[in-house]
Amino acid sequence: MNVIDTRLPQLLEARQPLTGIFIGIPHPALVEMSGHAGFDFVVIDNEHGPAGLETTEHLIRAARCAGVIPVVRTLEADILRVLDIGASAIQVPQVDTAEQAARIVAAAKYPPVGRRGAAFSTRAAGYGFFGGLPFVQQSNTGTAVIVMVETREALANLDAIAAVPGVDAIFIGPNDLSFSLGHPGEWSHPEVERAIEDAVKKIVAAGVAAGLMPGDPASAAKYRALGATYMTTVITKVVGKGLQEAAAAFAAPGDSVSSA
């Protein structure tokens, strides 16, 4: 038995097409439903979501129950604790340099690969039941490191970031990138789209899995054709669209809903 789902690094290396969903509403049921719906992975959003560490642990448990891979988008300072509670991967935002990417890899890997602090009493080690050298080796090979490029600076350093050993995937953050390029929120602006396309091509050429969040199915197909394999949507968009469609479908002709 293994507490950690260790499939992701191999799937990324094999360029297996994967579909995931960001979950910023911290409820285990949403994680389970995403797994049952057929998503390959969930991204528990601890950058913009309100979940604390204890809640994140329950979300990871829910993912394990539903057979969906739990990735945690986490700030760099929380990498150790997120991995100790059993995350299969970390996805770190705002990575602008190769030096930062190397520091993130080191924080995620045990010596001699990195500098992750070791404790076998953690959930990841089965509270001591699955600790020791096999756990260390399995964690080092089975935990994925995903970095996010979201700025002009990151794009300028993309080749160097992609060359950092231990980076399994590079995710292009379209919203922050649009802000950095001077087109806030305009994902479809020609400069933003061109930057994303160029970034995907560079990442793929470097032999690293490329990830992003396309705005619609047509964009997803376009980026898949360029070689992107780690694709996401977001739970609020999915749920929001479903609620709108349900409200419209069940409304009587001429009905309108007014704000309280």
Number of C-alpha atoms within 10 A of each C-alpha: 6 13 17 27 21 21 15 24 22 15 17 20 13 12 18 14 15 17 17 24 24 23 25 20 17 19 15 19 13 18 33 21 15 23 24 15 11 13 18 21 25 29 25 28 22 23 15 12 14 13 18 10 14 10 14 23 20 16 26 29 21 21 28 21 13 18 18 24 25 29 29 28 29 21 16 18 11 15 22 16 14 26 25 20 23 27 31 27 29 28 25 25 20 19 24 21 19 18 12 16 25 18 14 27 25 18 21 27 25 17 15 9 14 17 15 19 13 16 15 17 14 18 19 25 23 19 14 13 15 19 17 13 9 10 19 19 14 13 22 20 16 19 26 28 23 28 28 22 27 24 22 17 14 21 21 13 16 21 17 15 25 26 16 16 11 24 20 24 26 28 26 27 20 26 17 20 25 24 17 15 16 12 17 15 14 17 19 15 14 11 15 23 16 12 18 22 16 13 22 26 15 17 24 20 14 16 14 23 28 30 28 22 22 20 13 9 9 10 14 19 13 13 22 18 10 15 19 28 26 24 21 23 20 16 20 14 11 11 11 11 12 12 12 10 12 11 12 13 10 9 12 9 8 5 9 9 7 5 4 3
